Structure formats: structure tokens, C-alpha cells
Amino acid sequence: MGRMRIRAGRATWPAPPVPLWGATRTALLALGIAVGLGLGTLGCSHPATPSGGSTPSDGLAGGARSATRAPGSGSASPTSRALPATQVTGDWRSWTQSLSGPVASGACDATAHQVVCGAGADGFAGRSRVTGAVTWQIPSLAAGRSVGLVLSASDERAVAAGADALHAANLRTGTSAWSHRLPPGRTYVALAQGAGTVYATDAAAGSPGGNSTVELTAYRAADGTVLWHRGGVTADPAEPPRASGGRVYTTDGSVVTARDARTGDVVATSRAGTECPQLVAGGGYLVCTGDGLSASDTFPPVVRLDPVTLRPLRTLRDSGMKPVRALFSDDGVLVLYEENAEDGSTGDWTAFDLDSGAALWSYPATSEQGALDGGRFVTFTPGNDSHQGRLISMGLRAGPAGKGTAAPRLSPAYPETSGSRYPAVIVPGGGGGHLVVRTTVRGALRSVPAP
């Protein structure tokens, strides 16, 4: 989610609001998702020389703060029931499925083998890559809204959080793998994952968002073991942590903190006055951007930070436009969607080479939904274009002017890719030649061949 945050991955969303571009932007951004980088582990390595600055680990594995429950325990949502897993054989195919009930407003992501959607606060539904039909379902343990869904494909786990519950599903068996509950008065606020670890932030329930209330816990994705816990974390409660390169990064808007992913120890902090409302991390790169939900008329520049020292390396963009969504590629390309200050229904996707700082291309758009599919960027054609209502794929470094194999390619016009349905695009992990389109209005999932 809820607040949408710029990210290199995917998140959860609240129920879709009235379909006006300006009013629905937050729900749509969360619906994109993406991620991209959220489909599996980040393949991180760990620094060997952590330094102080954090509170000591409180050894909470099985302790009082967050007790691991037996698989499937807890109170189920009255609108969801367990559904045993069914076997699926065959490759990705084209299909369309409507969404209803708790799944209609949940986040969706995809591995190489299936689509996984959140259901309720922390429940799940798995869908067949062949037909899109539900192949397994796990009810939610908690009531309320979901605050995140992440996939750790290498561990065959999906993890969701809502209210005081953190819940993991076994993606192979379609059963609960583990769960945790926070003590009274605490609630989960954001999730991230990397290298087989799930990072969850929680805050005091009903808190106005004071940074002093934020706590950060690392859980082993496979079995839910608490690896470390830190209280009093300097972080914006609504901004998820970012995991990359053996480090976990948080920001409170003016201070960026880096921790050793293995221990939780602070290993670096940015210099005072660093404007960093939101962080994007991945592929060995770290970037600060402005807050896409801010009501301000001006926004700080987009700045690349050194992921080790956190010192500024290069200003990539200082347009004054509102940053809405950012995506990283493994080879150092940042694709950024910025909303026009005078017309929030339009904007531009711009690609940057993170090593040289050069702007590679720009593409006018009316949708902030996009994804990276191998060496190509995928988004939706503008609503004011003659080819509106389609997916467009282009070479990541060549953009709309690409030639040959990097040239832009269009999909057919599907009902689900129409701008009036407010679609988002999901790239299954490992490719497979198909994309999944998720609509906000008249909720649906559609698997289509990648253009």
C-alpha cells in the first residue's frame, strides 16, 4: 500500500475509489506493483564489518513480542475459506478471470508458476498459469486491510501482513507455512523482502506516524524465524524498507540509514539534511526521490546515493515534477514516471543510465503503471493516442525510438487494457512469454502474450 510509495517492486492497495484519474492514482499505483524486483530474492551478499548505532538484538525467536503460530491457526475471515491445492500442468496460456470478494481489492504478483493474490488482511489465493482458476486458498488470520504482499520465489513463500498478523503461505502446497502476531497496541505498516528474508516494520496502532514508534524485524522467509529486531528505527512508517546488496535501508525523509541485513546493526547514515522522502534500491544502486503523495508544488531532485557510504553521487533529475513510480533494471537503468504539475492525468516515463547519469529516452503517458520484462520496458499506450488501450513494449535502453529487436511492439486492444479499467501490468518471474493485466475497475486478471 493506504499510501502509495515509489518502489522497485509491488505492493498492496486499498479498495478502488471512484474512477477519476486524480482520485484513483494512489490505489492504481499500489495496484501496479510490481514489481519487478519483488518476484524473488535479490541475490544479496553480506558486508563483513558492521558497526554500532543500533539497539542490541532482543532474541525474539519464539519470544513474547511475536509468537509463531502453528500453520493454519488463528481466526479466519468470514468471507474466505481454505481451498486445498490442485495440481497444474502446462505452460502459461491466455485467459481471463474476474475478481470478487476479498481478492478483488488485494495485491497480486506472480512467480514463474502461478499468480498469487492477497485475500483480506493476510490471506492468499493461488491461480493457475494455464487457466487463471483458483488452485488454492488460505483464509486471513486478521481483520482489516492488508499492508503488503511479497513473494520469495526461491523459498516458495508468499508473505502478507494486515493489522497485527504476519502470515506466510507455502507456494508449493497452498497451505499456511507460518505466522506471527504482534503484541497488543502494535500494527504492521510495511513489508519488503530480499535474499530469503522478510523485513517488516510495525508501529503503535493509531499512531499519527511519529518516527519514534517504528520497529523493524527480520524474519527468515522459509520458516518465520525471527533473525533480529530493532526498536526506535529512524523511518517514515509509510515508507517500506529496501533490501539490496546485503543491506537494509530506511529513510525518515531527511536521514537515510543502512543496516547489515544479517544482524540489523547500523553500518552507515546519510549526512544531515539529505532530502529523501522515498528510496528505490536494487542491482547495487540506491536512489532518493520525492514523495508522490505530497501536496507540495515542488519536489526534491532525484539523487543517486553511494549504497555503502550513503553520500550523494549524482543528481539524475531536477524537473520539479511529481515523481510517482520508479523501476530499476539489473544493468543500471532507472525508469521514472513523473506526473505533470499542471495536469495530473498526464506525465512522462523517462529512462536514465545510473552510471553516467544520462537521460536515455522519454515517453509521454497517461498511466503510471509499468514493468520491466527482461531487457524491455512495458506500459500502456496513452489515452490520447491513436493506439490507446494497448500494452506497448520497448527496448529498455532504446525506448520508443528503438529499431530492430529493440523497436516498440504493441499488443492487441483488450477490454482489460483500456484506460477506463485502470489496468496494471505484472511480469511473472522467469518470463514465460506472458504478462498479467490486473484491472482496478470491474476487477479482473487477464494473461496475455507479451508484445
Secondary structure, 3 states (H helix, E strand, C coil): CCCCCCCCCCCCCCCCCCCCHHHHHHHHHHHHCCCHHHHCCCCCCCCCCCCCCCCCCCCCCCCCCCEEECCCCCCCCCCCCCECCCCCCCCCCCEEEECCHHHHHCCEEECCCEEEEEECCCEEEEEECCCCCEEEEECCCCCCCEEEEEEEHHHCEEEEEECCEEEEEECCCCEEEEEEECCCCEEEEEEEEECCEEEEEEEECCCCCCHHHCEEEEEECCCCCEEEEECCCCCCCCCCCEEECCEEEEECECCEEEEECCCCCEEEECCCCCCECEEEEECCEEEEECCCCCCCCCCCCEEEECCCCCCEEEEEECCCCEEEEEEECCCCEEEEEEECCCCCCCEEEEEEECCCCCEEEEEEECCCCEEEECCEEEEECCCCCCCCCCEEEEECCCHHHCCHHHCCEECCCCHHHCHHHCEEEECCCCCCCEEEEEECCCCEEEEEECC
